[in-house]
Amino acid sequence: MNRRSAVKWMHWLCLGLIAYFYLVEPDENKADPGLGLSTHAGVGLILSVIVALWLAFYLTKGLMGRPGPKLPSWAKGFHHLSHKTLQYGVAVVVASGAVAGLVAPFAIRAFGTVPINPAFGSKWLHELAEELHEIVFDGLIIVILAHAAFHIWRHYWLKDNALRIMVPRVLHKYL
């Protein structure tokens, strides 16, 4: 697998995991709230590994995609800004979630088995860290939606095949 394929996989895996976080709140499972939190922590652990690899690719080689020649100057600026914001933004969301888990006053185990924290934090610090994590996550969702709208606009309005560059080849016939 080459670097471009690896980045495509990481891109879509991150989107799927972030969609999971958006759709499923850990405290929504009324029957077993601990199960929701342990699943949230486990999926967060998986996301953190993917984000660490993707960030390492970015820091060593830079962005994969360049702005296309059809983009107006404002769009070239937005291209760089949105990609860099996402690159660092996802890492900040993962880090803020890790801090929220580490300062929890109760034990958290990813998928019920992998210990995440020492369980000696304070309740108010944990609540503050959770609130900050949710604010950063909501900001990330806004950036993701703007990023997606930008590339859909490029693909259909400018007709520069922006989506074909990002999706697996098997989906090209639908674009």
Salt bridges, closest charged atoms under 4 A:
GLU127 OE2 - LYS123 NZ 3.97
GLU130 OE2 - HIS126 NE2 3.32
ASP160 OD2 - ARG154 NE 2.84
